């Protein structure tokens, strides 16, 4: 089913990363594996987009000769590069493509070597005394805040979705451990680790949290 030939090199470290941008805001960044990678609305895709404008299995990415081969899989609304609807296109690092109103920017480096935001920004948050935390609305109209004070904070329960939030000091990573995948800013990123940004919206089962940096809650 793959489109790469046997002579196509598959980098052992992976094939770079994608930045997903919607209405000018970055939703998520995901590493690309050294294999074909599927984007679509339905479960089973590597990157799920929660939008009816996105087809069930919309597009495929395949590492090929140091580039990324982008292929539309017969989608209803098409896959677009530089304002043109494409069937296949060889993406170079720094180029972007569009599906519905979502823009995908291709980067050659892996996220482990590329911080998801400048370290200076994170340092400024810490110097201001802000700490990472989750905030959720309650049925009585009040909010509940969960400070992320441990190196690893787990949320969920057996038989349902369980995630782990890992505080690395300069960033917080979300790891999906079991159950249905969490949704981040309307996207289901099928990735081992996803870096969280200030004001990201995380949905676990039917519960929505906002991840943010804020002063510690009053004790």
HELIX and SHEET records of a PDB file:
HELIX    1   1 UNK A  111  UNK A  113  5                                   3    
HELIX    2   2 UNK A  119  UNK A  127  1                                   9    
SHEET    1   A 6 UNK A  25  UNK A  31  0                                        
SHEET    2   A 6 UNK A  17  UNK A  22 -1                                        
SHEET    3   A 6 UNK A 102  UNK A 107 -1                                        
SHEET    4   A 6 UNK A  96  UNK A  99 -1                                        
SHEET    5   A 6 UNK A  79  UNK A  81 -1                                        
SHEET    6   A 6 UNK A  84  UNK A  86 -1                                        
SHEET    1   B 6 UNK A  88  UNK A  91  0                                        
SHEET    2   B 6 UNK A  67  UNK A  72 -1                                        
SHEET    3   B 6 UNK A  59  UNK A  64 -1                                        
SHEET    4   B 6 UNK A  37  UNK A  40 -1                                        
SHEET    5   B 6 UNK A  47  UNK A  49  1                                        
SHEET    6   B 6 UNK A 187  UNK A 189 -1                                        
SHEET    1   C 5 UNK A 143  UNK A 147  0                                        
SHEET    2   C 5 UNK A 130  UNK A 137 -1                                        
SHEET    3   C 5 UNK A 207  UNK A 215 -1                                        
SHEET    4   C 5 UNK A 200  UNK A 204 -1                                        
SHEET    5   C 5 UNK A 183  UNK A 184 -1                                        
SHEET    1   D 4 UNK A 152  UNK A 156  0                                        
SHEET    2   D 4 UNK A 162  UNK A 167 -1                                        
SHEET    3   D 4 UNK A 172  UNK A 178 -1                                        
SHEET    4   D 4 UNK A 194  UNK A 196 -1                                        
END                                                                             
